Amino acid sequence: MIHTAIGRFTLRADHVNSLKEKRSIVSGLKSRVSSRFNASTCEADLMDSHKDIVIGVAVVSGSKETAMREMGRIADFIDLNGVAELISEEIEIHSF
């Protein structure tokens, strides 16, 4: 069976003053998450807001527990990243 954990992380970056600065933060965060956790990432929403960031993350695993554990580690990493405040997180798992 294949298990996919999908996360939507909403962050707030009050110190950001332009979309260019936000793109730099988002790009760096996506890159760090992807390389450290072997996860797929994207900027998922609020692309025209320079202070709000929504990052989508997907992890695929043969084990439901492994997928959820990895998504939990990613959530902790995003929360502690220091470039923006984590406002909310939504995590779902789908099994096929």
Secondary structure, 3 states (H helix, E strand, C coil): CCEEEEEEEEEECCCCCCHHHHHHHHHHHHHHHHHHHCCEEEEEECCCCCCEEEEEEEEEECCHHHHHHHHHHHHHHHHCCCCCEEEEEEEEEEEC
